[in-house]
Amino acid sequence: MPASRWITTAERGCLTILFVWLALLPLPFGSIVEHARFPLIAVPLFLCGAAVALRLEAARSRLEDALPPRAWLYWVAGGFLFVGVCALQLIPLPASLHQTLSPESYRIWSAASRIAALAGVPVAVWHPLTVDPAATAFELFRMAGLLGAFCAAALLIRSHGRRVILAAVICAAALFEAMYGLREAALERYEIWGWVNRLIFNRVTGTFVNPNHFAHYMAIVMPMPLFLVAVAWRNSGTPDLPFARRIAALMEQRLFRTMFACIVAVLCLASVLLAQSRGALLSMMAGVLGVAALLPGERRRRIALMSFAVMALIAGLVMFLGPERTVRRFVPNQVERETFVGRRIGISAAAHIFRRFPIAGSGAGTFERVVSLEQDPAVENIFHHAHNDYAEIAATMGAAGASIAFIALLAGYVALVRMTFGRNAEGLSWRRRAFQAAALASLTIAMVHALFDFNFFIPSNPATLAAIAGAAMAGTYQDKRTRR
């Protein structure tokens, strides 16, 4: 078999595994059950290694043409450094260095060593920076899995056809989530594979335990059906074709794809409303309208028309689904005020934890272990997360990890904006830039919602976002070669 043929066959096999993995990601409680941890991490790492080997073999003669975009370099470099900081938190350090880097962690380990010595248990002399090595080790591998998913998507999803398939697969997963959630809500069972949700009622959750995380998943998926509709509209005719004829051509040639994408888009918005997630709704509108404002042309008119269309669609869905099921939580009441106060307490606790562990953090994934050091004792429940991803990353990763994460995120985001709407976009095809705009919208939604919730720590959500962002980061040599 020729080398090019077996490489193509192997790539298609890896793509199939990647698409199946993405479709199954949100099913086992958002991938937070124990038996889902291994495939959550192992599959993207395997695909990343296989994709790197295949691309190196295929690109020997054109490495100078296959250079990745600048945003890819920022995010990959930041990802490796961030994972490196997680690994450093697990390395046992001598007492003097440990006390210098993290006095609070040294104090906790010293107290634990004294208690263990009194009980007759052998005590190690050196200890790691993290206060819980097991939790940090899992976070280390999860971060590596996210980086692997990003790199695998960037290396494998390099053509327009593959990006369309990716969008369709994610839309199909969202369609199942919406239909499953609507079914459970209609039956008033709120079960997930037999597990009964006894914590939250009267809010659609799909296969997620928390409706806010379900709404976030549907929100970051929202740009994918919009991308499919835009591509179908673009392919239906030239801009100078009369509107009626273009609609007719769209219905004749791409009816199924267009209807599928429109249904998924409406269900995504309906799911966010039925989940009654204010943060997801605000983030989705900010992401879609924010990216729409960057598109060339008459921006004010476009934003006004899109805002009116979105508000009309929301009003129609609220009237159809009923205000009790959609916007009841949006009305201020005692319960919602307590929710707001609770989130403020979690964020405040994260800020105080950062002051205790300012340089190296308390350890990735250890927020639940250290929050009791700073949480108000009058609050009955212990916060598992800070309800603000930025605050929690700063608390658990310290200034070192947080600086790497935030600088790399912003640098890659700005580079992707320039690559999509700036001068760097001149050599790319319209279809490529359309997907990059959709990926920017998904990324913006996630970044805004991270201010109000902890979706970064719900495994399926950042993994799906990593695949979407990675697909927008494929090497640009094919687009430029097509334009030439």
Secondary structure, DSSP 8 states (H G I E B T S, - for coil): --HHHHHHHHHHHHHHHHHHHHHHTTTTTTTTSGGGHHHHHHHHHHHHHHHHHHHHHHTTT-TTT----HHHHHHHHHHHHHHHHHHHTTS-B-HHHHHHH-HHHHHHHHHHHHHHHHTT----S-B-SSS-HHHHHHHHHHHHHHHHHHHHHHHH--SHHHHHHHHHHHHHHHHHHHHHHHHHHHHT--EETTEE--S--SS--TT-SSHHHHHHHHHHHTHHHHHHHHHHHHHT--TTS-HHHHHHHHHHHSHHHHHHHHHHHHHHHHHHHHHT-HHHHHHHHHHHHHHHHHSSS-HHHHHHHHHHHHHHHHHHHHHHH-HHHHTGGGS--HHHHHHHHHHHHHHHHHHHHHHHSTTT-S-TT-HHHHGGGTS-TT-SS--SS-S-HHHHHHHHHHHHHHHHHHHHHHHHHHHHHHHHHSGGGTTS-HHHHHHHHHHHHHHHHHHHHTTT--GGGSTHHHHHHHHHHHHTTS-SHHHHHHH-
